[in-house]
Amino acid sequence: MKGFLILVLLFYGLAGTALAQDDKKIFAIYLVRHAEKAADPIDKTDPSLSRCGALRAESIATVMSDAGLEKIYSTSYERTMATARPSAVALDLEIETYDPQELESFAQLLLARAQDALVIGHSNTTSVLAGLLAGVEQEPFDEALYDRLYQVSVADDQVRMVLLHQAFYCDR
């Protein structure tokens, strides 16, 4: 619990909010990989979340609850939608789907919309999309990692990317 509190305090200390200051738009896009998927799924092509994954999705919703989100995006896979759902329900927001094969055009759309947003993706897309938003090349990360939380803050032409690690533990 102490680690979670530290993450929350760090998160709020770094969080960007959508404020208009002299016609300058400041916003933040948060990107996470879907939570842990079921180890032996019924549908091997589109697995659901494991018990720990469902708990992580709830934890993400708690962390994001005061981030001022205006939009939630997810790929159409069951595991990403299930990760996004607790945040969407808590904030009364619809989940808009995006195509993970079209990251460059999706990055342009996110920057053009200039909204505080949460994006749920995959191990091979989340860091790459964060890099596209921030203008820095990023490689996909290992499929065993679920704790990455990217924050891309935008203030006019200034973009800053921060990588946070979610303090989450689930006893399997």
DAQUI-V175213 format. One line per field, one symbol per residue. ss: DSSP state (@ for helix, = for strand, . for the rest). phi: phi as a letter, one per 20 degrees, with the letter a starting at -180 (. if undefined). psi: psi as a letter, one per 40 degrees, with the letter a starting at -180 (. if undefined). A space follows every 10 residues. Layout:
ss=???
phi=???
psi=???
//
This chain:
ss=.@@@@@@@@@ @@@@....== =..======= ===...=... ........=. @@@@@@@@@@ @@@@...... ====...@@@ @@@@@@@@@@ @...===... ..@@@@@@@@ @@@...==== =....@@@@@ @@@@...... .......=== =====..=== =====..... ..
phi=.fffffffff gffefecece clmeedbcdd ccegfgegfc ffdfebfeef gfffffffff fffegdemfd bcdbfefgff ffffggffff dldeedecef ecffffffff ffflcfbdcd ccfecffffg fffemcfceg dgfeeceece cdeccleecc dcdddfebcc ff
psi=dddddddddd dddehiigih hfehhhiihh hiiiihihdg idhedgiaii dddddddddd dddedfefhe ihiiieiddd dddddddddd efiihhiihe efdddddddd dddfihihhh aidedddddd dddefhhiii iheeheehhh hhhhhbehhh hhhihhghhh h.
//
